[in-house]
Amino acid sequence: STVLADWADNVFFLQLQQAALEVFAENSALSKLQLGQLAAMESSVFDDMVNLLERLKHDMLTRQVDHVFREVKDAAKLYKKERWLSLPSQSEQAVMSLSTSACPLLLTLRDRLLQLEQQLCFSLFKIFWQMLVEKLDVHIYQEIILANHFNEGGAAQLQFDMTRNLFPLFSHYCKRPENYFKHVKEACIVLNLNVGSALLLKDVLQSASGQPPATAALNEVGIYKLAQQDVEILLNLRTNWPNTGK
């Protein structure tokens, strides 16, 4: 498709197009719109073929992403069942370490990325990993984070697994991989806010439904992607609230 796109500007093919235009004009085989486009040189003789090749490329990449994503999704099943509700807090651990249940997910992801990086040319691999990350970000957010409740230790463990282990897998391909995991990154921020900040944010969101102050409050803690309703849901997934007697 790149070669054909280059050829489209070649003098020989432009002359060929002009000759074809004259033949088509005589036979009236094309509509007036198509004749107008050809006459204005808005389209080239290779447009149909280039479009077909681009569709084929996108279809093949989509199939490849779906194939790898199914594997990664299977490997993440254990991680979803982690006991997020009863993990020890950060202060109770000498050193934070990766969740054992996250290992199959990360190993599968690492192996497939290495394999596809070798098998695809750079431009295709770049599209591939970005498509994969988009699906992975939504899957972890919807199927793992929103499907669980988190105590203080669980929230800290999730953040450690994501920011220190998952995101760095993609640091070889871009400078700030966390920016491709916006749902997961911002969910970790909400779940790990200290109790005072979380209570304050909760009050602001409840009293300023859909108003600019709510957006300002979210931006202040680093939330730009998630909607106000999403943040309220995430706050309700936290279990480390003070006992107010209510």
Summary of the structure (lengths in Angstrom):
residues: 246
radius of gyration: 26.0
end to end distance: 65.9
largest distance: 88.2
contacts: 684
relative contact order: 0.08
helix: 71%
strand: 1%
